[in-house]
């Protein structure tokens, strides 16, 4: 199966909020993977293609509101959540810059963790710990 994505995806856990145009309340979620052009998010609510939504992502102490479109949905019966693939429709240049800065900071955290503990952790685990530590330090 050919991967048609234009941007590299990274297994980054990032807290987000989204609001669909179906007038339901805003919801909190997390990314499973993230790129400058879209994300895979996890949610308990089924959302259909091609639903549009506004995604709120905080990066480097800035909030970005990005209009997005659902491009695929997969239900996980083992955990009862939907994995929703979204494409960012109008990504601000500033978001792209902050995304790569944040990715670099998480990768640095991953390397430092290895140096300090002698244990290698995945990029996904490093992002979970990095965001958790960042929230605690506020």
PyMOL commands that set and color helices and strands:
alter all, ss='L'
color gray80, all
select helices_A, chain A and resi 93-117+123-136
alter helices_A, ss='H'
color red, helices_A
select strands_A, chain A and resi 15-20+27-35+38-43+52-59+62-76+81-88
alter strands_A, ss='S'
color yellow, strands_A
deselect
rebuild
show_as cartoon
